């Protein structure tokens, strides 16, 4: 089984294509606990989470979930239960996205925390984090974790959003 972790057909990121030289990919996980979103209880944002915004919140009458939520749950389960495999899939997805951007003559930009707040700078793959592995990719995220320090990663922009 393989996973497609990144999406680049999100209406929010498609808007930016028209006004910039970047193509943006985003990853949505299910913010089910504080391993995925550490400050969800402190910030009180659990109920207002973007996880159920847009298509992610459209659920047919009589149902309790949709295919988007189920995909997010599967990706999150893989992240929590088998991080090495998850990271391998993520690296593959980023490489594919970079090649796609090259064909379109655009610069790759990736938001890994679309509906999560994972500290990617702390996750190592053979001694490197994802920003070190892809130094020519621009990464960005929003965080509610006030203690995150990422200045050493020139290709990662973090906006504090509480």
Phi and psi restraints in degrees (value plus and minus 20) as a CYANA .aco file:
   2 UNK   PHI    -142.3  -102.3
   2 UNK   PSI     139.0   179.0
   3 UNK   PHI    -138.1   -98.1
   3 UNK   PSI     122.2   162.2
   4 UNK   PHI    -122.6   -82.6
   4 UNK   PSI      83.0   123.0
   5 UNK   PHI    -105.5   -65.5
   5 UNK   PSI     -54.5   -14.5
   6 UNK   PHI    -117.9   -77.9
   6 UNK   PSI     127.1   167.1
   7 UNK   PHI    -145.1  -105.1
   7 UNK   PSI     121.0   161.0
   8 UNK   PHI    -152.2  -112.2
   8 UNK   PSI      12.2    52.2
   9 UNK   PHI    -141.0  -101.0
   9 UNK   PSI      -1.3    38.7
  10 UNK   PHI     -87.7   -47.7
  10 UNK   PSI     106.8   146.8
  11 UNK   PHI     -74.1   -34.1
  11 UNK   PSI     -54.4   -14.4
  12 UNK   PHI     -85.7   -45.7
  12 UNK   PSI     -61.3   -21.3
  13 UNK   PHI    -102.0   -62.0
  13 UNK   PSI     -43.3    -3.3
  14 UNK   PHI     -85.1   -45.1
  14 UNK   PSI     -50.1   -10.1
  15 UNK   PHI     -78.0   -38.0
  15 UNK   PSI     -60.0   -20.0
  16 UNK   PHI     -87.6   -47.6
  16 UNK   PSI     -45.4    -5.4
  17 UNK   PHI     -79.5   -39.5
  17 UNK   PSI     -55.8   -15.8
  18 UNK   PHI     -92.4   -52.4
  18 UNK   PSI     -41.8    -1.8
  19 UNK   PHI    -136.4   -96.4
  19 UNK   PSI     -14.7    25.3
  20 UNK   PHI    -163.3  -123.3
  20 UNK   PSI     154.6   194.6
  21 UNK   PHI    -114.0   -74.0
  21 UNK   PSI      -6.5    33.5
  22 UNK   PHI    -126.1   -86.1
  22 UNK   PSI     128.9   168.9
  23 UNK   PHI    -130.6   -90.6
  23 UNK   PSI     117.3   157.3
  24 UNK   PHI    -134.6   -94.6
  24 UNK   PSI     115.5   155.5
  25 UNK   PHI    -135.1   -95.1
  25 UNK   PSI     130.6   170.6
  26 UNK   PHI    -158.3  -118.3
  26 UNK   PSI     128.1   168.1
  27 UNK   PHI    -137.8   -97.8
  27 UNK   PSI     108.9   148.9
  28 UNK   PHI    -132.3   -92.3
  28 UNK   PSI     105.3   145.3
  29 UNK   PHI    -133.3   -93.3
  29 UNK   PSI     154.1   194.1
  30 UNK   PHI    -114.2   -74.2
  30 UNK   PSI      95.3   135.3
  31 UNK   PHI     -96.7   -56.7
  31 UNK   PSI      44.2    84.2
  32 UNK   PHI    -100.9   -60.9
  32 UNK   PSI     -38.8     1.2
  33 UNK   PHI    -178.3  -138.3
  33 UNK   PSI    -199.2  -159.2
  34 UNK   PHI     -97.5   -57.5
  34 UNK   PSI     -24.3    15.7
  35 UNK   PHI     -96.7   -56.7
  35 UNK   PSI     -45.1    -5.1
  36 UNK   PHI    -115.2   -75.2
  36 UNK   PSI     -59.9   -19.9
  37 UNK   PHI    -156.1  -116.1
  37 UNK   PSI      66.2   106.2
  38 UNK   PHI     -78.0   -38.0
  38 UNK   PSI     -51.8   -11.8
  39 UNK   PHI    -124.5   -84.5
  39 UNK   PSI      -3.4    36.6
  40 UNK   PHI     -81.9   -41.9
  40 UNK   PSI     -53.6   -13.6
  41 UNK   PHI    -100.9   -60.9
  41 UNK   PSI     -63.4   -23.4
  42 UNK   PHI     -81.9   -41.9
  42 UNK   PSI     -65.2   -25.2
  43 UNK   PHI     -99.6   -59.6
  43 UNK   PSI     -35.9     4.1
  44 UNK   PHI      47.5    87.5
  44 UNK   PSI      11.8    51.8
  45 UNK   PHI    -124.4   -84.4
  45 UNK   PSI     -13.9    26.1
  46 UNK   PHI     -78.0   -38.0
  46 UNK   PSI     -66.6   -26.6
  47 UNK   PHI     -91.1   -51.1
  47 UNK   PSI     -55.7   -15.7
  48 UNK   PHI    -112.4   -72.4
  48 UNK   PSI      -8.8    31.2
  49 UNK   PHI     -78.4   -38.4
  49 UNK   PSI     122.3   162.3
  50 UNK   PHI     -87.7   -47.7
  50 UNK   PSI     -26.8    13.2
  51 UNK   PHI     -75.4   -35.4
  51 UNK   PSI     -52.4   -12.4
  52 UNK   PHI    -126.7   -86.7
  52 UNK   PSI      -3.4    36.6
  53 UNK   PHI    -104.6   -64.6
  53 UNK   PSI     137.3   177.3
  54 UNK   PHI      38.9    78.9
  54 UNK   PSI    -162.3  -122.3
  55 UNK   PHI     -83.8   -43.8
  55 UNK   PSI     -45.7    -5.7
  56 UNK   PHI     -84.3   -44.3
  56 UNK   PSI     -39.6     0.4
  57 UNK   PHI    -124.2   -84.2
  57 UNK   PSI     -19.1    20.9
  58 UNK   PHI    -105.8   -65.8
  58 UNK   PSI      91.4   131.4
  59 UNK   PHI    -145.4  -105.4
  59 UNK   PSI     109.4   149.4
  60 UNK   PHI     -83.9   -43.9
  60 UNK   PSI     128.8   168.8
  61 UNK   PHI     -76.5   -36.5
  61 UNK   PSI     111.4   151.4
  62 UNK   PHI      68.4   108.4
  62 UNK   PSI     -26.8    13.2
  63 UNK   PHI    -127.2   -87.2
  63 UNK   PSI     143.3   183.3
  64 UNK   PHI    -135.2   -95.2
  64 UNK   PSI     -22.7    17.3
  65 UNK   PHI    -174.3  -134.3
  65 UNK   PSI     159.3   199.3
  66 UNK   PHI    -164.2  -124.2
  66 UNK   PSI     155.0   195.0
  67 UNK   PHI     -84.3   -44.3
  67 UNK   PSI     -51.6   -11.6
  68 UNK   PHI     -86.4   -46.4
  68 UNK   PSI     -67.4   -27.4
  69 UNK   PHI     -84.3   -44.3
  69 UNK   PSI     -58.5   -18.5
  70 UNK   PHI     -85.9   -45.9
  70 UNK   PSI     -58.9   -18.9
  71 UNK   PHI     -84.2   -44.2
  71 UNK   PSI     -62.1   -22.1
  72 UNK   PHI     -82.9   -42.9
  72 UNK   PSI     -59.9   -19.9
  73 UNK   PHI     -84.4   -44.4
  73 UNK   PSI     -62.0   -22.0
  74 UNK   PHI     -83.2   -43.2
  74 UNK   PSI     -64.1   -24.1
  75 UNK   PHI     -83.5   -43.5
  75 UNK   PSI     -61.7   -21.7
  76 UNK   PHI     -85.3   -45.3
  76 UNK   PSI     -62.3   -22.3
  77 UNK   PHI     -79.9   -39.9
  77 UNK   PSI     -64.0   -24.0
  78 UNK   PHI     -82.3   -42.3
  78 UNK   PSI     -65.1   -25.1
  79 UNK   PHI     -77.7   -37.7
  79 UNK   PSI     -65.7   -25.7
  80 UNK   PHI     -93.8   -53.8
  80 UNK   PSI     -53.1   -13.1
  81 UNK   PHI    -120.7   -80.7
  81 UNK   PSI     -41.9    -1.9
  82 UNK   PHI    -170.5  -130.5
  82 UNK   PSI      50.2    90.2
  83 UNK   PHI     -78.3   -38.3
  83 UNK   PSI     -60.1   -20.1
  84 UNK   PHI     -79.0   -39.0
  84 UNK   PSI     -62.9   -22.9
  85 UNK   PHI     -87.4   -47.4
  85 UNK   PSI     -62.6   -22.6
  86 UNK   PHI     -76.1   -36.1
  86 UNK   PSI     -68.7   -28.7
  87 UNK   PHI     -84.6   -44.6
  87 UNK   PSI     -55.6   -15.6
  88 UNK   PHI     -81.7   -41.7
  88 UNK   PSI     -65.0   -25.0
  89 UNK   PHI     -83.9   -43.9
  89 UNK   PSI     -59.9   -19.9
  90 UNK   PHI     -83.2   -43.2
  90 UNK   PSI     -64.6   -24.6
  91 UNK   PHI     -80.9   -40.9
  91 UNK   PSI     -63.2   -23.2
  92 UNK   PHI     -82.0   -42.0
  92 UNK   PSI     -65.2   -25.2
  93 UNK   PHI     -81.1   -41.1
  93 UNK   PSI     -62.6   -22.6
  94 UNK   PHI     -85.0   -45.0
  94 UNK   PSI     -61.8   -21.8
  95 UNK   PHI     -80.7   -40.7
  95 UNK   PSI     -63.1   -23.1
  96 UNK   PHI     -82.9   -42.9
  96 UNK   PSI     -62.3   -22.3
  97 UNK   PHI     -85.0   -45.0
  97 UNK   PSI     -61.0   -21.0
  98 UNK   PHI     -80.9   -40.9
  98 UNK   PSI     -64.5   -24.5
  99 UNK   PHI     -82.5   -42.5
  99 UNK   PSI     -61.1   -21.1
 100 UNK   PHI     -80.7   -40.7
 100 UNK   PSI     -64.7   -24.7
 101 UNK   PHI     -82.5   -42.5
 101 UNK   PSI     -60.4   -20.4
 102 UNK   PHI     -80.4   -40.4
 102 UNK   PSI     -63.1   -23.1
 103 UNK   PHI     -82.9   -42.9
 103 UNK   PSI     -53.9   -13.9
 104 UNK   PHI    -109.1   -69.1
 104 UNK   PSI     -20.0    20.0
 105 UNK   PHI      37.0    77.0
 105 UNK   PSI      24.6    64.6
 106 UNK   PHI    -145.2  -105.2
 106 UNK   PSI     141.8   181.8
 107 UNK   PHI    -113.6   -73.6
 107 UNK   PSI     117.6   157.6
 108 UNK   PHI    -101.3   -61.3
 108 UNK   PSI     115.2   155.2
 109 UNK   PHI    -154.2  -114.2
 109 UNK   PSI     111.5   151.5
 110 UNK   PHI    -152.4  -112.4
 110 UNK   PSI     112.5   152.5
 111 UNK   PHI    -129.8   -89.8
 111 UNK   PSI      87.6   127.6
 112 UNK   PHI     -99.8   -59.8
 112 UNK   PSI     -44.7    -4.7
 113 UNK   PHI    -127.4   -87.4
 113 UNK   PSI      48.7    88.7
 114 UNK   PHI     -89.4   -49.4
 114 UNK   PSI     -61.8   -21.8
 115 UNK   PHI    -159.4  -119.4
 115 UNK   PSI      22.6    62.6
 116 UNK   PHI    -172.3  -132.3
 116 UNK   PSI     157.8   197.8
 117 UNK   PHI    -166.7  -126.7
 117 UNK   PSI      38.4    78.4
 118 UNK   PHI    -104.7   -64.7
 118 UNK   PSI     119.6   159.6
 119 UNK   PHI    -106.2   -66.2
 119 UNK   PSI      60.6   100.6
 120 UNK   PHI     -80.3   -40.3
 120 UNK   PSI     -46.4    -6.4
 121 UNK   PHI     -84.6   -44.6
 121 UNK   PSI     -37.3     2.7
 122 UNK   PHI    -116.6   -76.6
 122 UNK   PSI     -27.3    12.7
 123 UNK   PHI    -113.1   -73.1
 123 UNK   PSI      98.1   138.1
 124 UNK   PHI    -125.5   -85.5
 124 UNK   PSI     119.7   159.7
 125 UNK   PHI    -144.9  -104.9
 125 UNK   PSI      90.8   130.8
 126 UNK   PHI      31.5    71.5
 126 UNK   PSI      22.7    62.7
 127 UNK   PHI      64.3   104.3
 127 UNK   PSI     -22.0    18.0
 128 UNK   PHI    -141.8  -101.8
 128 UNK   PSI     132.0   172.0
 129 UNK   PHI    -115.9   -75.9
 129 UNK   PSI     156.5   196.5
 130 UNK   PHI     -81.9   -41.9
 130 UNK   PSI     -51.0   -11.0
 131 UNK   PHI     -92.1   -52.1
 131 UNK   PSI     -53.9   -13.9
 132 UNK   PHI     -90.8   -50.8
 132 UNK   PSI     -56.8   -16.8
 133 UNK   PHI     -88.2   -48.2
 133 UNK   PSI     -53.7   -13.7
 134 UNK   PHI    -142.8  -102.8
 134 UNK   PSI      50.9    90.9
 135 UNK   PHI     -87.7   -47.7
 135 UNK   PSI     -38.2     1.8
 136 UNK   PHI    -114.4   -74.4
 136 UNK   PSI     -20.0    20.0
 137 UNK   PHI    -116.5   -76.5
 137 UNK   PSI     114.0   154.0
 138 UNK   PHI    -107.3   -67.3
 138 UNK   PSI     101.6   141.6
 139 UNK   PHI    -128.4   -88.4
 139 UNK   PSI     130.5   170.5
 140 UNK   PHI    -172.3  -132.3
 140 UNK   PSI     135.4   175.4
 141 UNK   PHI    -177.1  -137.1
 141 UNK   PSI     148.8   188.8
 142 UNK   PHI    -131.4   -91.4
 142 UNK   PSI     128.4   168.4
 143 UNK   PHI    -162.9  -122.9
 143 UNK   PSI     132.7   172.7
 144 UNK   PHI    -128.4   -88.4
 144 UNK   PSI     -15.7    24.3
 145 UNK   PHI    -111.5   -71.5
 145 UNK   PSI      84.1   124.1
 146 UNK   PHI     -90.0   -50.0
 146 UNK   PSI     -35.1     4.9
 147 UNK   PHI    -114.0   -74.0
 147 UNK   PSI     -19.1    20.9
 148 UNK   PHI     -88.6   -48.6
 148 UNK   PSI     113.2   153.2
 149 UNK   PHI    -144.7  -104.7
 149 UNK   PSI      93.7   133.7
 150 UNK   PHI    -149.7  -109.7
 150 UNK   PSI      -6.1    33.9
 151 UNK   PHI     -76.9   -36.9
 151 UNK   PSI     -47.9    -7.9
 152 UNK   PHI     -90.5   -50.5
 152 UNK   PSI     -34.9     5.1
 153 UNK   PHI    -120.4   -80.4
 153 UNK   PSI      76.9   116.9
 154 UNK   PHI     -85.3   -45.3
 154 UNK   PSI     -38.8     1.2
 155 UNK   PHI    -122.4   -82.4
 155 UNK   PSI       0.2    40.2
 156 UNK   PHI    -152.2  -112.2
 156 UNK   PSI      96.0   136.0
 157 UNK   PHI    -126.1   -86.1
 157 UNK   PSI     110.5   150.5
 158 UNK   PHI    -143.2  -103.2
 158 UNK   PSI     108.8   148.8
 159 UNK   PHI    -130.7   -90.7
 159 UNK   PSI     105.4   145.4
 160 UNK   PHI     -98.1   -58.1
 160 UNK   PSI     105.8   145.8
 161 UNK   PHI    -157.3  -117.3
 161 UNK   PSI      85.1   125.1
